[in-house]
């Protein structure tokens, strides 16, 4: 059997050349980020093909706890900074309106108080971002705890550069081992939309944090046509998780971006977040990686090169055999993987 190369195979096939992503003029001037560690935030791909790349701004920001008014203004200011850098899309970290505010009590009153921080999809928080997106001519992927019948949802809404909501995604793989996410309503779909940008239309989908640890999430988005996956995040990103995210890009031939919170502690002295916002191209090549500090980090995607690669790669949906995957939709579970949720009750996936 012929061995596989990184982008092709050796026996009777055309080997796909490596993706060579172009960068924005700002990158050549050393302006790939504002704030943060300049040694680690620079783009890793600096050659150009004369094309104008799609620029995704990773807004690695510190939240002011669950102070929603302060978080709103801070996020809007970072969007303005991203637009000044030439960004086409600005991506927030997970559940920004309350700074991924923690809940560590199963007391019903504490749970209700935490859930009460949810905001409406048509409320002021989202409307302010819609108005700013139109003003800046830049898409904004904003995150929030969303009001929902029963329990709220962990949500991202993608607003296009015309100020219109194009996609709303609620986290499907909620972290039910934690009380706060066991107290939310999971999403039930992985939508994909065509986003109009100044660089042309791009098919975009979303995952949120824990979603990226399940290969099914990115695979479904790829099968629905996504070229780019936006991923708000809120956790420690160890090397294994970054490698896992890189694999999601490579195995599905999609561009992936992830915005995390800067390094800070929660729940005493435990470091809950550590920055490392990151982006990979459709071949799994690193585009940009943030340090641990607050900053705006630009990820340039050469969509023409990405589409050429996707049309030639052996990965993604090129040689899959879905008629052999029946076990993937079986809901039975081995006893070794049986778990309880944050409230101490048995976790039953079909109930969520």
TIMI-59382 format. One record per residue: residue number from 1; residue in one letter; x, y, z of N, C-alpha, C in turn. Coordinates in steps of 0.02 Angstrom, whole numbers. Each point is the difference from the previous one (the first is absolute). Last residue first. Layout:
N
NUM,A,X,Y,Z,X,Y,Z,X,Y,Z .
...
END
This chain:
352
352,X,-1561,781,1338,27,67,-8,-4,22,-73 .
351,X,-59,-218,85,-42,46,39,21,72,-11 .
350,X,120,-184,-95,-63,9,-35,-49,45,38 .
349,X,214,-62,95,7,44,-58,-67,15,-34 .
348,X,56,-52,257,-33,-38,-54,-3,46,-61 .
347,X,124,-19,261,-3,36,-64,-30,-46,-53 .
346,X,-39,3,277,27,-37,-58,-8,42,-63 .
345,X,21,137,227,-48,-45,-31,31,-37,-59 .
344,X,96,182,142,5,-66,30,-49,-50,-28 .
343,X,48,232,-69,-48,-3,55,-1,-68,34 .
342,X,135,50,-193,22,44,54,-47,0,60 .
341,X,-6,-221,-149,8,70,-18,19,42,62 .
340,X,66,-265,-54,-51,41,31,11,72,-22 .
339,X,67,-245,-133,20,57,41,-61,32,33 .
338,X,112,-228,-157,-58,27,34,22,55,49 .
337,X,142,-147,-141,-10,71,-17,-63,30,31 .
336,X,68,-231,25,59,37,19,-7,75,-13 .
335,X,-170,-165,-65,-1,21,71,61,42,20 .
334,X,-88,3,-254,36,-47,42,-1,26,73 .
333,X,-196,61,-178,64,23,27,31,-55,43 .
332,X,-203,67,-212,21,-41,56,70,19,22 .
331,X,-123,90,-194,0,38,64,19,-42,60 .
330,X,57,5,-279,-28,-43,52,6,36,67 .
329,X,88,72,-217,-64,29,22,-36,-45,50 .
328,X,213,-59,-96,8,69,23,-65,31,25 .
327,X,24,-220,-106,11,1,72,5,70,28 .
326,X,-17,-45,-238,-63,-5,36,9,6,76 .
325,X,150,22,-213,6,35,64,-62,-6,45 .
324,X,59,-67,-240,31,-46,49,-1,28,71 .
323,X,-77,118,-197,-44,-59,6,29,-52,47 .
322,X,119,204,-61,-51,8,53,-46,-60,7 .
321,X,243,58,-97,-47,-55,-13,-55,0,53 .
320,X,203,182,-125,-36,-27,57,-47,-57,-21 .
319,X,164,154,-125,-1,-73,-3,-33,-31,61 .
318,X,-3,243,-41,21,-27,-65,-6,-77,-4 .
317,X,-48,181,176,-52,-46,-25,21,-35,-64 .
316,X,189,91,162,-69,25,4,-48,-53,-27 .
315,X,251,-14,-95,-33,-2,66,-72,25,-5 .
314,X,172,-6,-175,-30,-67,9,-39,-4,65 .
313,X,48,229,-163,21,-42,57,-33,-68,0 .
312,X,-39,192,-156,50,-50,-19,19,-48,56 .
311,X,-154,192,10,-20,-33,-61,47,-58,-19 .
310,X,43,145,186,-59,-41,15,-22,-40,-61 .
309,X,177,157,-25,21,-58,40,-59,-47,14 .
308,X,-47,202,-106,40,-42,-45,21,-63,37 .
307,X,-106,164,125,-48,-34,-44,36,-45,-50 .
306,X,130,135,144,-36,-50,39,-47,-40,-45 .
305,X,115,182,-94,45,-56,12,-35,-55,38 .
304,X,-122,196,-33,13,-31,-65,45,-61,8 .
303,X,-44,136,189,-56,-43,-17,10,-34,-68 .
302,X,161,93,195,-2,8,-72,-54,-48,-26 .
301,X,33,113,251,-17,-60,-39,-3,19,-74 .
300,X,102,101,256,-15,10,-71,-12,-66,-36 .
299,X,-14,108,261,11,-63,-35,-19,9,-73 .
298,X,65,164,233,-28,-9,-67,20,-67,-30 .
297,X,-38,115,259,45,-40,-40,-33,-15,-68 .
296,X,-7,165,239,-37,-15,-62,49,-34,-47 .
295,X,5,5,286,21,29,-64,-48,-18,-56 .
294,X,94,-66,276,-55,30,-38,27,30,-65 .
293,X,145,-200,103,-25,66,20,-58,23,-44 .
292,X,141,-203,-21,-46,-6,56,-34,65,18 .
291,X,85,-56,-253,32,-16,64,-54,-6,54 .
290,X,-55,-56,-263,9,54,49,44,-24,58 .
289,X,-9,-77,-266,-12,-23,68,16,56,48 .
288,X,-50,-62,-286,18,46,53,-14,-32,67 .
287,X,8,-129,-203,-3,67,-28,22,51,52 .
286,X,42,-281,-46,-12,55,46,1,66,-36 .
285,X,-74,-236,-116,59,42,12,-18,58,46 .
284,X,-145,-181,-96,26,-8,68,62,40,14 .
283,X,-143,1,-201,49,-55,0,31,-12,68 .
282,X,-158,177,-44,-34,-63,-17,47,-59,-4 .
281,X,75,202,161,-31,-2,-66,-29,-69,-14 .
280,X,22,123,247,34,-45,-46,-35,3,-68 .
279,X,23,148,256,-34,-14,-63,44,-45,-43 .
278,X,-40,108,279,38,-32,-54,-42,-10,-62 .
277,X,45,92,282,-47,3,-57,38,-18,-63 .
276,X,83,10,237,16,-49,-53,-54,-1,-55 .
275,X,-33,66,269,12,30,-66,8,-53,-52 .
274,X,-56,-55,228,71,14,-12,14,29,-69 .
273,X,-196,-68,220,11,18,-70,74,16,-9 .
272,X,-74,-76,211,-52,-28,-42,11,12,-74 .
271,X,141,-22,242,4,36,-63,-49,-32,-49 .
270,X,-10,9,276,4,-44,-58,1,41,-64 .
269,X,-22,71,239,62,12,-37,8,-45,-61 .
268,X,-241,59,101,61,0,39,60,16,-44 .
267,X,-190,-14,-128,-10,-48,54,64,-5,41 .
266,X,65,101,-219,-68,-2,25,-2,-51,56 .
265,X,198,155,-155,-22,-52,45,-75,7,16 .
264,X,157,67,-229,-24,25,64,-27,-58,40 .
263,X,104,70,-265,14,-38,61,-27,36,61 .
262,X,-130,46,-228,70,5,23,10,-39,64 .
261,X,-195,-82,-164,13,54,46,75,3,16 .
260,X,-79,-98,-240,-4,-18,71,8,64,43 .
259,X,-61,-85,-272,16,55,45,-11,-22,72 .
258,X,42,-117,-263,-24,-7,69,24,60,41 .
257,X,-34,-117,-273,23,55,42,-28,-9,70 .
256,X,42,-142,-257,-29,4,67,33,58,39 .
255,X,-44,-115,-269,36,46,42,-35,4,67 .
254,X,-6,-225,-154,-34,64,14,47,45,39 .
253,X,8,-248,-70,21,49,-51,-41,64,7 .
252,X,2,-205,143,-60,24,-35,15,50,-55 .
251,X,168,-102,142,-41,-57,-20,-62,21,-38 .
250,X,154,169,84,31,-44,-49,-47,-55,-24 .
249,X,-69,151,175,10,35,-64,23,-49,-53 .
248,X,-22,-82,218,-66,15,-27,5,36,-67 .
247,X,198,-40,121,-24,-59,-35,-70,11,-28 .
246,X,95,168,134,36,-4,-64,-25,-60,-41 .
245,X,-76,18,218,-32,50,-42,32,2,-69 .
244,X,97,-139,161,-66,-26,-17,-36,48,-47 .
243,X,203,67,93,11,-50,-52,-66,-30,-24 .
242,X,-9,147,180,18,37,-60,13,-48,-58 .
241,X,-41,-94,209,-62,30,-26,15,42,-63 .
240,X,180,-98,115,-41,-53,-29,-64,28,-29 .
239,X,151,144,118,24,-20,-67,-45,-52,-32 .
238,X,-123,151,176,64,-35,2,19,-21,-71 .
237,X,-172,183,107,17,-33,-63,70,-30,6 .
236,X,-215,81,173,72,-6,-9,12,-38,-65 .
235,X,-227,134,4,31,-53,40,75,5,-7 .
234,X,-210,97,-138,12,22,69,26,-58,40 .
233,X,-73,97,-277,27,-49,47,7,31,69 .
232,X,-106,16,-282,10,34,65,20,-52,52 .
231,X,12,-15,-272,-4,-37,62,14,43,61 .
230,X,-60,-24,-290,14,47,53,-12,-35,67 .
229,X,57,-85,-265,-36,-13,62,24,49,53 .
228,X,-9,-34,-290,32,32,58,-43,-13,62 .
227,X,-65,-88,-205,69,10,-19,41,26,59 .
226,X,-248,-147,-30,41,52,32,71,0,-28 .
225,X,-198,-150,-56,30,48,-45,44,53,30 .
224,X,-118,-202,91,-50,50,-17,30,57,-43 .
223,X,137,-175,85,-49,-31,-45,-55,48,-21 .
222,X,160,73,159,32,-11,-66,-50,-29,-49 .
221,X,-71,20,221,6,66,-31,32,-5,-69 .
220,X,-12,-196,129,-67,20,-23,4,68,-35 .
219,X,197,-75,100,-17,-42,-57,-68,19,-29 .
218,X,79,100,200,32,28,-59,-18,-40,-63 .
217,X,-87,-86,201,-20,70,-8,28,30,-64 .
216,X,57,-224,78,-63,5,-37,-20,73,-14 .
215,X,192,-70,135,11,5,-73,-64,8,-40 .
214,X,52,86,252,-38,-55,-32,9,5,-75 .
213,X,88,163,146,31,-62,23,-37,-62,-25 .
212,X,-69,229,-37,58,-16,-43,34,-64,22 .
211,X,-187,94,122,-20,-28,-65,60,-24,-40 .
210,X,21,124,207,-2,-73,6,-21,-34,-65 .
209,X,21,248,-34,41,-33,51,-4,-77,-4 .
208,X,-153,102,-171,16,37,61,37,-46,48 .
207,X,-52,37,-286,2,-46,57,14,43,61 .
206,X,-92,51,-273,26,16,67,0,-62,44 .
205,X,3,96,-285,-35,-36,53,32,15,67 .
204,X,-9,97,-280,24,2,69,-44,-42,46 .
203,X,77,77,-271,-46,-43,36,28,-13,70 .
202,X,32,217,-174,34,-55,34,-52,-40,39 .
201,X,28,213,-208,-39,-44,43,42,-57,29 .
200,X,121,236,-62,-41,-49,-34,-37,-45,49 .
199,X,140,186,61,44,-43,-40,-39,-53,-38 .
198,X,-104,152,152,31,43,-52,47,-40,-44 .
197,X,-200,-136,109,55,41,25,26,44,-56 .
196,X,-220,-175,74,25,49,-48,54,42,33 .
195,X,-86,-258,55,12,67,26,29,45,-54 .
194,X,-152,-238,31,45,35,-46,6,72,24 .
193,X,-51,-219,164,-28,54,-41,51,24,-49 .
192,X,-74,-222,180,52,32,-42,-34,54,-41 .
191,X,-56,-161,244,-17,37,-61,62,28,-35 .
190,X,-68,-198,175,62,35,-18,-12,38,-65 .
189,X,-168,-97,219,19,0,-71,66,36,-8 .
188,X,-129,-14,207,-21,-62,-32,19,-4,-74 .
187,X,77,120,263,-25,10,-67,-17,-67,-32 .
186,X,-13,32,270,45,-11,-55,-32,18,-67 .
185,X,-46,107,248,-33,-41,-50,48,-11,-58 .
184,X,69,44,269,-18,32,-64,-37,-49,-44 .
183,X,107,-43,218,-58,44,11,-17,40,-63 .
182,X,188,-142,15,-57,-46,9,-64,40,11 .
181,X,198,118,-11,-22,-20,-66,-53,-55,2 .
180,X,90,88,204,-25,55,-40,-25,-22,-68 .
179,X,104,-156,154,-68,20,18,-27,52,-48 .
178,X,177,-183,-83,2,62,40,-71,24,13 .
177,X,38,-189,-133,36,-18,61,7,61,46 .
176,X,-93,12,-222,-48,-18,52,33,-25,64 .
175,X,53,149,-219,43,-34,50,-42,-19,60 .
174,X,-89,20,-262,8,38,61,41,-40,50 .
173,X,-43,-14,-261,34,-40,50,13,43,62 .
172,X,-113,108,-173,-31,-66,2,30,-42,56 .
171,X,-26,277,-38,47,-54,14,-37,-67,8 .
170,X,-98,197,-153,2,-15,71,42,-63,11 .
169,X,-30,203,-204,17,-68,19,2,-6,76 .
168,X,-84,167,-222,2,-6,73,10,-74,17 .
167,X,26,182,-226,3,-67,29,-1,5,75 .
166,X,-26,193,-140,3,-51,-52,-3,-70,27 .
165,X,-69,274,61,17,-64,29,-4,-54,-55 .
164,X,59,264,-49,-54,-50,3,25,-65,31 .
163,X,122,212,-64,-36,5,63,-57,-49,7 .
162,X,171,25,-176,-57,43,-11,-43,8,62 .
161,X,191,-145,-16,24,69,-4,-55,50,-16 .
160,X,-64,-231,130,39,17,-59,18,75,-2 .
159,X,-36,-180,209,-32,59,-30,42,20,-60 .
158,X,-39,-226,171,43,31,-51,-39,55,-36 .
157,X,-15,-128,254,-36,27,-58,49,35,-46 .
156,X,0,-196,213,37,47,-41,-45,22,-57 .
155,X,-36,-125,266,-15,17,-70,51,46,-32 .
154,X,-110,-163,209,68,25,-11,6,12,-75 .
153,X,-240,-1,146,46,-35,-44,68,36,-3 .
152,X,-218,-27,197,31,39,-53,49,-42,-41 .
151,X,-224,-106,120,68,23,18,32,37,-58 .
150,X,-251,-10,-6,31,-47,45,67,27,24 .
149,X,-64,107,-218,-50,-33,42,31,-55,43 .
148,X,157,201,-66,-31,-56,-36,-53,-31,45 .
147,X,211,206,-28,-65,-16,28,-33,-54,-43 .
146,X,269,24,7,-61,21,-36,-63,-21,38 .
145,X,274,65,31,-48,-46,30,-68,24,-24 .
144,X,218,50,-153,-40,22,57,-40,-58,28 .
143,X,184,108,-214,-23,-55,41,-35,25,63 .
142,X,72,78,-276,-5,18,70,-31,-57,40 .
141,X,119,73,-243,-26,-62,30,0,10,75 .
140,X,2,172,-227,16,-11,71,-33,-64,23 .
139,X,81,148,-245,-41,-51,34,24,-8,72 .
138,X,22,230,-147,37,-59,22,-47,-49,35 .
137,X,-19,243,-70,2,-42,-60,40,-64,14 .
136,X,-63,184,156,70,-18,-15,7,-39,-65 .
135,X,-217,69,80,42,60,0,71,-16,-23 .
134,X,-152,-179,31,-18,41,-59,45,61,-5 .
133,X,26,-133,190,21,-38,-59,-15,39,-64 .
132,X,-78,87,205,71,10,-9,26,-38,-61 .
131,X,-226,-26,64,12,69,-23,74,11,-14 .
130,X,-61,-205,93,-27,5,-68,14,69,-29 .
129,X,52,-40,226,48,-31,-45,-22,2,-72 .
128,X,-147,81,164,59,43,-1,54,-29,-46 .
127,X,-195,-128,40,-13,57,-45,60,47,-4 .
126,X,3,-183,153,10,-21,-70,-10,58,-48 .
125,X,-39,43,228,68,-25,-6,16,-19,-73 .
124,X,-223,69,63,48,54,-9,71,-26,-12 .
123,X,-193,-175,-62,7,52,50,56,49,-14 .
122,X,-85,-211,-111,-20,63,-30,6,58,49 .
121,X,56,-220,65,33,5,-65,-18,65,-36 .
120,X,-1,-20,273,-40,-20,-59,40,11,-64 .
119,X,108,-61,249,-27,56,-39,-35,-26,-62 .
118,X,83,-93,269,-9,-10,-72,-31,61,-33 .
117,X,40,-44,240,47,45,-36,-6,-6,-76 .
116,X,-117,-139,164,-33,65,-11,45,50,-35 .
115,X,74,-218,75,-38,-4,-62,-32,67,-18 .
114,X,111,-21,208,48,-4,-55,-36,0,-67 .
113,X,-132,-6,191,34,65,-4,50,0,-57 .
112,X,-110,-202,53,-46,47,-32,33,69,-9 .
111,X,121,-163,118,-6,-20,-70,-45,49,-38 .
110,X,21,25,231,62,19,-33,-3,-16,-74 .
109,X,-179,-70,133,0,73,-5,63,25,-36 .
108,X,-23,-234,47,-46,23,-53,-1,76,-8 .
107,X,214,-141,82,-58,30,33,-45,30,-54 .
106,X,218,-105,-29,-60,-33,-26,-63,27,34 .
105,X,256,112,-56,-49,-21,51,-60,-32,-34 .
104,X,192,119,-102,27,-58,35,-46,-24,56 .
103,X,40,166,-236,-53,-22,45,26,-63,34 .
102,X,114,223,-156,-2,-67,28,-61,-10,46 .
101,X,54,159,-232,-7,3,73,-17,-68,31 .
100,X,74,100,-229,-2,-70,20,-3,-5,76 .
99,X,-30,210,-101,69,-20,10,9,-72,21 .
98,X,-205,120,-67,12,-9,72,71,-25,14 .
97,X,-67,51,-223,-38,50,37,9,-6,75 .
96,X,104,-154,-166,33,63,17,-42,45,45 .
95,X,17,-250,-90,-47,29,49,25,68,26 .
94,X,190,-111,-136,-64,-30,18,-38,39,53 .
93,X,173,131,-164,4,-61,40,-70,-21,23 .
92,X,22,141,-232,3,7,73,15,-68,34 .
91,X,48,116,-258,-24,-58,37,12,8,75 .
90,X,-22,143,-255,26,3,68,-33,-56,41 .
89,X,53,61,-278,-42,-33,50,34,8,68 .
88,X,97,107,-183,-65,-13,-32,-50,-31,48 .
87,X,231,170,39,-35,-63,9,-66,-3,-39 .
86,X,183,178,30,-21,-28,-64,-39,-64,4 .
85,X,86,156,175,54,-43,-25,-19,-33,-67 .
84,X,-154,134,120,55,44,-19,59,-38,-27 .
83,X,-184,-119,88,-18,31,-64,56,46,-24 .
82,X,23,-97,212,6,-51,-52,-15,30,-69 .
81,X,-32,135,189,72,-12,-11,10,-50,-56 .
80,X,-219,37,70,25,59,-36,75,-8,-14 .
79,X,-101,-163,132,-24,-6,-69,26,59,-42 .
78,X,40,4,230,44,-47,-33,-21,-11,-73 .
77,X,-138,133,135,64,35,-11,49,-46,-37 .
76,X,-205,-90,70,-10,45,-56,65,37,-17 .
75,X,0,-139,190,-4,-38,-61,-9,43,-62 .
74,X,-5,101,213,67,-26,-14,1,-39,-65 .
73,X,-207,76,81,40,56,-25,71,-23,-17 .
72,X,-147,-161,95,-27,25,-63,46,53,-29 .
71,X,45,-80,216,20,-47,-52,-24,22,-69 .
70,X,-69,125,189,72,8,-13,24,-46,-56 .
69,X,-222,-23,71,8,67,-30,74,12,-18 .
68,X,-60,-199,117,-19,-1,-71,9,67,-33 .
67,X,113,-137,204,-24,69,-10,-16,10,-73 .
66,X,94,-196,122,-65,-4,-34,-31,69,-7 .
65,X,264,-17,11,-47,-45,34,-64,-6,-39 .
64,X,149,125,-114,-6,30,66,-51,-42,39 .
63,X,167,-86,-209,-67,24,19,3,29,70 .
62,X,195,-30,-202,-19,-11,70,-70,28,12 .
61,X,99,-90,-246,-14,55,46,-13,-24,71 .
60,X,68,-55,-270,20,-32,63,-3,53,55 .
59,X,-90,-32,-256,-4,50,53,14,-32,67 .
58,X,55,-44,-271,-12,-37,61,4,49,58 .
57,X,-51,29,-275,31,28,60,-21,-41,60 .
56,X,25,-43,-279,-41,-14,59,38,26,61 .
55,X,7,39,-283,32,10,65,-50,-11,57 .
54,X,52,-65,-276,-53,10,48,32,3,69 .
53,X,150,67,-217,-27,-54,41,-61,22,41 .
52,X,110,65,-244,-20,36,60,-33,-50,47 .
51,X,199,-39,-197,-71,-1,15,-13,36,65 .
50,X,217,-51,-106,-32,58,-28,-75,3,13 .
49,X,149,-163,88,-11,-15,-71,-34,59,-33 .
48,X,170,-34,232,-63,21,-31,-2,-22,-73 .
47,X,125,-64,261,5,7,-73,-67,21,-29 .
46,X,43,-51,236,7,69,-21,10,9,-74 .
45,X,-80,-165,225,5,-4,-73,2,71,-28 .
44,X,-24,-40,233,52,-49,-17,9,-7,-76 .
43,X,-83,217,167,-22,-51,-47,58,-46,-18 .
42,X,3,124,239,9,13,-71,-25,-57,-43 .
41,X,10,16,249,-63,14,-34,8,11,-74 .
40,X,173,-43,174,-40,-59,-14,-62,14,-40 .
39,X,164,164,73,41,-54,-23,-41,-60,-22 .
38,X,-93,202,97,16,7,-70,42,-58,-27 .
37,X,-184,16,199,70,-17,-7,19,1,-73 .
36,X,-208,153,94,22,-69,3,75,-7,-10 .
35,X,-139,201,-117,3,-27,67,27,-70,-1 .
34,X,-82,50,-220,6,59,43,-5,-25,71 .
33,X,79,-118,-250,-39,1,60,8,67,34 .
32,X,97,-47,-211,-44,-57,2,-40,-4,64 .
31,X,168,163,-114,-60,17,36,-49,-58,2 .
30,X,223,38,-118,7,-21,70,-61,14,42 .
29,X,33,32,-240,24,57,39,6,-17,74 .
28,X,-84,-154,-157,68,13,-22,30,59,39 .
27,X,-224,-56,36,42,-51,28,73,12,-19 .
26,X,-172,138,-87,16,15,70,47,-51,30 .
25,X,-93,-28,-218,58,45,2,21,17,71 .
24,X,-119,-234,-36,-19,70,-10,62,44,5 .
23,X,20,-258,-81,-15,41,59,-18,70,-19 .
22,X,-1,-276,-106,23,69,-5,-19,38,63 .
21,X,50,-274,-34,-49,52,13,31,70,-5 .
20,X,36,-254,-93,45,57,14,-45,61,9 .
19,X,-9,-291,-6,-35,64,2,48,55,18 .
18,X,89,-222,-122,-17,28,66,-37,65,-7 .
17,X,-21,-183,-196,52,42,30,-24,30,65 .
16,X,-76,-238,-110,-23,69,10,56,40,33 .
15,X,10,-220,-167,13,22,68,-18,73,6 .
14,X,-100,-195,-168,34,64,3,10,20,72 .
13,X,-11,-261,-82,-42,58,15,42,62,1 .
12,X,68,-243,-20,-46,19,-53,-43,59,14 .
11,X,133,-83,198,-12,-47,-54,-53,25,-48 .
10,X,78,108,209,56,-8,-46,-15,-41,-61 .
9,X,-157,178,150,26,-66,8,45,-15,-59 .
8,X,-74,233,152,-19,-39,-58,22,-71,10 .
7,X,47,180,152,-53,31,-39,-18,-40,-62 .
6,X,164,-76,168,-43,46,38,-58,25,-41 .
5,X,89,-236,-72,35,61,17,-48,46,35 .
4,X,-5,-279,-13,-32,64,-12,48,57,16 .
3,X,54,-262,-91,-6,43,59,-29,67,-19 .
2,X,-49,-241,-125,40,61,-4,-10,42,62 .
1,X,-16,-271,-13,-43,60,0,44,62,0 .
END
